[in-house]
Every structure is written in structure tokens, then in C-alpha cells.
Amino acid sequence: MESTDSFVSINELAKRMDIPAHTLRYWEKRFPTAIKPVLGAGGRRYYRAEVVAKFQKIKSLLYDRGMTIAGVKKMLHNGDFTKEQKQEILTLKPQQIVSQQNINRDEILHAIDLLEQAKNILK
């Protein structure tokens, strides 16, 4: 997503995530505090970048880690969802980030180097 002001329709998000739109609507009902769409004309759902990131995290927890919906709900309720997301970002290796994104490798490595320097300064 280009900026936090961009919106993605439910159909576009379903295509990007390779998940049926009805599953995304179901997750909306199961995680109402985390996933709040902006409703457009005719009740169409649109999502901001931060909500898209939450959808991706939920998908990862449910599909990749095999967690239950109740387990993910508990993480959201306890605030562990955000902590785990931050921890995952800190533990990713540069090659993992580059392989997941369509980003110039040199740019991302430079950004990671700057973040590591900032992390060391803040310790």
C-alpha cells in the first residue's frame, strides 16, 4: 500500500491475499475491534493500510501457525498481537523481507542498516 490514506476494496484485498471475500467478512465479525472497514456507497467495504496489515497478520496466525480464532482473539485482547508483530519485524532477516516484497534490495538493506543503528542508539 502506498500510503495510510489509500483504501482497498474487499474484492481487491481478497485477490491480493488469495482468500475469498466471504472469509474476510467472517474475520471482520470475529475480530470487530481490530478490523473496522470504512463503508462506502451501497455498503461497500474499504480498508486502510493498517487494517490490511491486521488481515495479513490474522491470516498468518491462522494459516501458517495453525492458531485458532479464539487464540488470535486472545492475542488481540491482551495486546500481544501488536507485540508479536513488532517482534516478527525485528527478527526478519533482510533476505526474507526482500523476498516477500517487490523492493529494490539495496534500498531495503540500507533501510535495515539505519534501523539497526537506531536500535543500538536507543538501547
Secondary structure, DSSP 8 states (H G I E B T S, - for coil): ---TT--EEHHHHHHHHT--HHHHHHHHHH-TTT---EE-GGG-EEE-HHHHHHHHHHHIIIIIS---HHHHHHHHHHTHHHHHHHHHHHH--HHHHHHHS---HHHHHHHHHHHHHHHHHH-
